[in-house]
Amino acid sequence: MRVTSKGQVTIPLEVREKLGIRPHSDVEFVIEGNLVYVRKVEGPMGHGAAIVERMRRKATIRMTTDEIMALTRGEE
C-alpha cells in the first residue's frame, strides 16, 4: 500500500467491512511504539447520527410535532 502525496491511503474493503467503516465514518490513529493502528471512532456521532445531521434543515414542508405524529400513526 502506498501513501499519496497528500498523506492518504486506501483502507482495504475487507478491513472497512469488518470494522463497519462507511463513507463519512470517523477513524483515529493510535501510535504504539513504531506501530500505527487505525480504529473506528464510536460515539455520539455514529452512522445514524451522521445521516440525521446531514439531513438537518433540508425539509421543504413545515409540520408541527403533533402533525408528524398523526401522520406516522395513520390518522387523518
Order of alpha helices (4+ residues) and beta strands (2+ residues): alpha-beta-beta-alpha-alpha
